[in-house]
Amino acid sequence: MPLTASQIYALSFLEDASYNALGSEKREIGSGNMSQQAFAEFFEHCVGNWSTERTYHYLNQQVVERSHTDFQIQRLTSGIKTKVLNDNQYAIPDNLELLQGFSLAFQTVSETGDRVKQQLNILFVVKSETGSVLEGDYLRDRAYEEDRPIISPFKFDSTSRELLMTTTYTRVVSVDSIMMINPKLRIRRIFNYFKPEPGQPLKDMGLVGFGVEQKVS
């Protein structure tokens, strides 16, 4: 990394609540509390056609590049959910129908004329809840930077309506944020860090991206 702006897309996201014996706020996932409802609503709002203007800052080269992306988001069928799980050798949960995710296709044109398009399927498996924050695994049948299935951690804050995904690639760690301002407006942030040595914190950043995503239909 870092990739060209045209090659970076971003992404664009059940529970039976029971406190444990010690009264912890951490819960196991089953079905339907307020955070889960907000999570499902987030993905419902994502479905449709979107138009995005982004700015990428390549910090080492001191270069700023702009791009335009059109993307289409559709709901996942049970068959595609199963495919994403199988591609990642991930156990199929009993609550398959409740898992959130979407099928994404996008077409990007940078200001330099570079073009890229991609289609992939994305699935989220919620594993725990702490307060207003859901956490779990984020599965794709194709990664953005590396053409292979990949599993990454995610967090969703039901208060701020922000979905935060952290993906460790071969050379970089990408931290991708989508904040749903309203059903027709999302704000996107992409931070790409150079991959640190094992056990070391993220520190050296190679790219920062900002985007305004508006739903057109």
Secondary structure as the mmCIF struct_conf table of DSSP 4:
data_model
#
loop_
_struct_conf.conf_type_id
_struct_conf.id
_struct_conf.beg_label_comp_id
_struct_conf.beg_label_asym_id
_struct_conf.beg_label_seq_id
_struct_conf.end_label_comp_id
_struct_conf.end_label_asym_id
_struct_conf.end_label_seq_id
HELX_LH_PP_P HELX_LH_PP_P1 PRO A 2 THR A 4
HELX_RH_3T_P HELX_RH_3T_P1 ALA A 5 GLN A 7
TURN_TY1_P TURN_TY1_P1 ALA A 21 LEU A 22
BEND BEND1 GLU A 25 GLU A 25
STRN STRN1 LYS A 26 GLU A 28
BEND BEND2 SER A 31 SER A 31
HELX_RH_AL_P HELX_RH_AL_P1 MET A 34 CYS A 46
STRN STRN2 GLY A 48 TYR A 58
TURN_TY1_P TURN_TY1_P2 LEU A 59 GLN A 62
STRN STRN3 VAL A 63 GLN A 74
HELX_LH_PP_P HELX_LH_PP_P2 ARG A 75 THR A 77
HELX_RH_AL_P HELX_RH_AL_P2 SER A 78 ASP A 87
TURN_TY1_P TURN_TY1_P3 ASN A 88 GLN A 89
HELX_LH_PP_P HELX_LH_PP_P3 ALA A 91 PRO A 93
TURN_TY1_P TURN_TY1_P4 ASP A 94 ASN A 95
HELX_RH_3T_P HELX_RH_3T_P2 LEU A 96 LEU A 98
STRN STRN4 GLN A 100 SER A 110
TURN_TY1_P TURN_TY1_P5 GLU A 111 THR A 112
STRN STRN5 ARG A 115 THR A 130
TURN_TY1_P TURN_TY1_P6 GLY A 131 SER A 132
STRN STRN6 VAL A 133 ARG A 140
BEND BEND3 ASP A 141 ARG A 142
BEND BEND4 TYR A 144 ARG A 148
STRN STRN7 ILE A 150 ASP A 157
TURN_TY1_P TURN_TY1_P7 SER A 158 ARG A 161
STRN STRN8 GLU A 162 THR A 168
BEND BEND5 THR A 170 ARG A 171
STRN STRN9 VAL A 172 ASN A 182
TURN_TY1_P TURN_TY1_P8 PRO A 183 LYS A 184
STRN STRN10 LEU A 185 PHE A 194
HELX_LH_PP_P HELX_LH_PP_P4 LYS A 195 GLU A 197
TURN_TY1_P TURN_TY1_P9 PRO A 198 GLY A 199
HELX_LH_PP_P HELX_LH_PP_P5 GLN A 200 LEU A 202
STRN STRN11 MET A 205 LYS A 215
#
